[in-house]
């Protein structure tokens, strides 16, 4: 019995001083190998994404604006405001049915309010871009040389030389759409294509309702 216990203790004993360096070295080598394999895999993926054909397909695709920010905004507000309403009603020792009614009423009313606000805000941004577009079109029509000079100075600030700048001006000024888009983004710092108001509002309302639905369920 004693020998069996001693053998069991030896089986579960910590590594000896001779075994520890080997175990640590093996773990370090394993971690470094895994990291190297991951690095190589990511590098190959980056090279594939930057192949000329892959770049062409990506640039030909329509550039869209996601609604993640709108959804996050709605989700956080939905959770906080609904929890505040429900917690306040519970603190006032109201009936559970009243608490649920107040929570769901807040979901609909506050969620709709946020969605409408986001819709109007996003719509205002698009209208601002459209007004700036019309103004730039008038400038190009009436003072084209002044607009060309703006292009020269914009790209001179980017470090282009004079001969290259003249070629850039020639290319941009021969395409009215490109000319206007360049002035909007480079001179005014505006996004040529903005978020869609209805999609932004829908994302805000949906996230508000889904996440804000959690606090009433806990009661």
C-alpha positions as CSV (number, residue, x, y, z in Angstrom):
1,X,0.0,0.0,0.0
2,X,2.8,2.4,0.9
3,X,4.7,1.8,-2.3
4,X,1.4,2.3,-4.3
5,X,0.8,5.6,-2.7
6,X,4.4,6.7,-3.3
7,X,4.1,5.7,-6.9
8,X,0.9,7.6,-7.3
9,X,2.5,10.7,-5.7
10,X,5.4,10.4,-8.1
11,X,3.0,10.2,-11.0
12,X,1.4,13.5,-10.0
13,X,4.6,15.2,-8.9
14,X,5.7,18.5,-10.5
15,X,8.2,18.3,-13.3
16,X,11.8,18.1,-12.1
17,X,14.3,20.9,-12.7
18,X,15.6,18.9,-15.7
19,X,12.1,18.5,-17.2
20,X,10.9,22.1,-16.8
21,X,13.2,23.7,-19.4
22,X,12.3,21.1,-22.0
23,X,8.6,21.6,-21.3
24,X,8.8,25.4,-21.5
25,X,10.9,25.2,-24.7
26,X,8.4,22.9,-26.3
27,X,5.6,25.3,-25.5
28,X,7.5,28.3,-26.8
29,X,8.3,26.5,-30.0
30,X,4.7,25.4,-30.4
31,X,3.4,28.9,-29.9
32,X,5.9,30.4,-32.3
33,X,5.0,27.8,-34.9
34,X,1.3,28.5,-34.6
35,X,1.9,32.2,-34.8
36,X,4.1,31.8,-37.9
37,X,1.4,29.6,-39.6
38,X,-1.2,32.2,-38.9
39,X,1.0,34.9,-40.2
40,X,1.6,33.0,-43.5
41,X,-2.1,32.3,-43.9
42,X,-3.0,36.0,-43.4
43,X,-0.3,37.0,-45.8
44,X,-1.5,34.7,-48.5
45,X,-5.1,36.0,-48.0
46,X,-3.8,39.6,-48.3
47,X,-2.0,38.7,-51.5
48,X,-5.1,37.1,-53.0
49,X,-7.2,40.1,-52.1
50,X,-4.7,42.4,-53.8
51,X,-4.4,40.4,-57.0
52,X,-5.3,42.6,-60.0
53,X,-8.4,40.7,-60.9
54,X,-9.6,40.7,-57.2
55,X,-9.0,44.5,-57.1
56,X,-11.0,45.0,-60.3
57,X,-13.9,43.0,-59.0
58,X,-13.9,44.9,-55.7
59,X,-13.7,48.3,-57.3
60,X,-16.4,47.4,-59.8
61,X,-18.7,46.5,-57.0
62,X,-21.1,49.0,-55.5
63,X,-19.7,50.7,-52.4
64,X,-22.4,50.6,-49.8
65,X,-22.7,52.1,-46.3
66,X,-23.6,49.7,-43.5
67,X,-26.1,50.3,-40.8
68,X,-24.0,48.9,-37.9
69,X,-23.6,52.3,-36.3
70,X,-27.3,53.0,-36.5
71,X,-28.0,49.6,-35.0
72,X,-25.6,50.0,-32.1
73,X,-27.0,53.4,-31.4
74,X,-30.5,52.1,-31.2
75,X,-29.6,49.0,-29.2
76,X,-27.8,50.9,-26.5
77,X,-30.6,53.4,-26.1
78,X,-33.3,50.8,-26.2
79,X,-31.7,48.8,-23.4
80,X,-30.9,51.7,-21.2
81,X,-34.2,53.7,-21.5
82,X,-36.4,50.6,-21.3
83,X,-34.6,49.3,-18.2
84,X,-34.9,52.8,-16.6
85,X,-38.7,52.8,-17.2
86,X,-39.2,49.2,-15.9
87,X,-37.0,49.7,-12.9
88,X,-38.7,52.9,-12.0
89,X,-42.1,51.3,-12.2
90,X,-41.0,48.4,-10.1
91,X,-39.5,50.8,-7.5
92,X,-42.9,52.4,-7.3
93,X,-44.3,49.0,-6.5
94,X,-46.7,49.0,-9.4
95,X,-48.5,45.9,-10.6
96,X,-46.4,43.6,-12.9
97,X,-48.9,44.1,-15.7
98,X,-48.5,47.9,-15.5
99,X,-44.8,47.5,-15.5
100,X,-44.9,45.4,-18.7
101,X,-47.3,47.9,-20.3
102,X,-45.0,50.8,-19.5
103,X,-42.0,48.9,-20.8
104,X,-43.6,47.9,-24.1
105,X,-45.1,51.4,-24.6
106,X,-41.6,52.8,-24.2
107,X,-40.3,50.3,-26.8
108,X,-42.7,51.5,-29.4
109,X,-42.8,55.3,-28.6
110,X,-39.1,55.8,-28.0
111,X,-38.0,53.4,-30.7
112,X,-40.2,55.2,-33.2
113,X,-38.9,58.6,-32.0
114,X,-35.3,57.5,-32.5
115,X,-36.0,56.0,-35.9
116,X,-37.6,59.2,-37.1
117,X,-34.8,61.3,-35.8
118,X,-32.2,59.2,-37.5
119,X,-34.2,59.3,-40.7
120,X,-34.4,63.1,-40.7
121,X,-30.8,63.5,-39.7
122,X,-29.6,61.1,-42.5
123,X,-31.9,62.8,-45.0
124,X,-30.5,66.2,-44.0
125,X,-27.0,65.0,-44.7
126,X,-27.9,63.7,-48.1
127,X,-29.7,67.0,-48.9
128,X,-26.6,68.9,-47.8
129,X,-24.4,66.9,-50.2
130,X,-26.9,67.4,-53.0
131,X,-26.9,71.2,-52.4
132,X,-23.1,71.2,-52.5
133,X,-23.2,69.2,-55.7
134,X,-25.4,71.7,-57.4
135,X,-23.2,74.6,-56.2
136,X,-20.1,72.9,-57.6
137,X,-21.8,72.3,-60.9
138,X,-22.6,76.0,-61.1
139,X,-19.0,76.9,-60.3
140,X,-17.7,74.5,-63.0
141,X,-20.1,76.1,-65.5
142,X,-19.3,79.7,-64.7
143,X,-15.7,79.7,-63.4
144,X,-14.1,76.5,-64.8
145,X,-10.6,77.9,-64.7
146,X,-11.0,78.8,-61.0
147,X,-12.1,75.2,-60.3
148,X,-9.1,73.8,-62.2
149,X,-6.9,76.0,-60.0
150,X,-8.5,74.4,-57.0
151,X,-7.7,71.0,-58.3
152,X,-4.1,72.1,-58.8
153,X,-3.7,73.3,-55.3
154,X,-5.5,70.3,-53.8
155,X,-3.1,67.8,-55.4
156,X,-0.1,70.1,-54.9
157,X,-0.7,69.7,-51.2
158,X,-0.6,66.0,-51.6
159,X,3.0,66.3,-53.0
160,X,2.4,65.9,-56.7
161,X,4.8,67.7,-59.1
162,X,3.6,70.3,-61.6
163,X,3.7,68.1,-64.7
164,X,1.8,65.4,-62.9
165,X,-0.7,67.9,-61.6
166,X,-1.5,69.2,-65.1
167,X,-2.2,65.7,-66.3
168,X,-4.5,65.1,-63.3
169,X,-6.3,68.4,-64.0
170,X,-6.8,67.4,-67.6
171,X,-8.2,64.0,-66.8
172,X,-10.5,65.2,-64.0
173,X,-11.8,68.3,-65.9
174,X,-12.8,66.2,-69.0
175,X,-15.4,64.3,-66.9
176,X,-18.0,66.5,-65.3
177,X,-19.2,63.8,-62.9
178,X,-15.7,63.0,-61.7
179,X,-14.9,66.7,-61.5
180,X,-17.9,67.4,-59.2
181,X,-17.2,64.3,-57.1
182,X,-13.6,65.3,-56.7
183,X,-14.5,68.7,-55.4
184,X,-17.1,67.4,-53.0
185,X,-14.7,64.9,-51.4
186,X,-11.4,66.7,-51.7
187,X,-12.4,70.4,-51.3
188,X,-15.5,70.1,-49.0
189,X,-14.7,66.8,-47.3
190,X,-18.1,65.3,-48.0
191,X,-19.1,61.7,-48.7
192,X,-20.2,61.4,-52.3
193,X,-22.6,58.5,-51.4
194,X,-24.1,58.7,-48.0
195,X,-26.3,56.4,-45.9
196,X,-29.8,55.6,-47.0
197,X,-32.3,57.3,-44.7
198,X,-34.9,54.6,-44.6
199,X,-32.4,51.8,-44.0
200,X,-30.7,53.8,-41.2
201,X,-34.0,54.4,-39.5
202,X,-35.1,50.8,-39.9
203,X,-31.8,49.5,-38.4
204,X,-32.2,51.9,-35.4
205,X,-35.8,50.9,-34.7
206,X,-35.2,47.2,-35.1
207,X,-32.2,47.2,-32.8
208,X,-34.0,49.4,-30.3
209,X,-37.0,47.0,-30.1
210,X,-34.9,43.7,-30.1
211,X,-32.5,44.8,-27.3
212,X,-35.0,46.9,-25.5
213,X,-37.3,43.8,-25.3
214,X,-34.9,42.2,-22.8
215,X,-35.5,44.3,-19.6
216,X,-39.3,43.8,-19.6
217,X,-38.8,40.0,-19.9
218,X,-36.7,40.0,-16.7
219,X,-39.7,41.2,-14.7
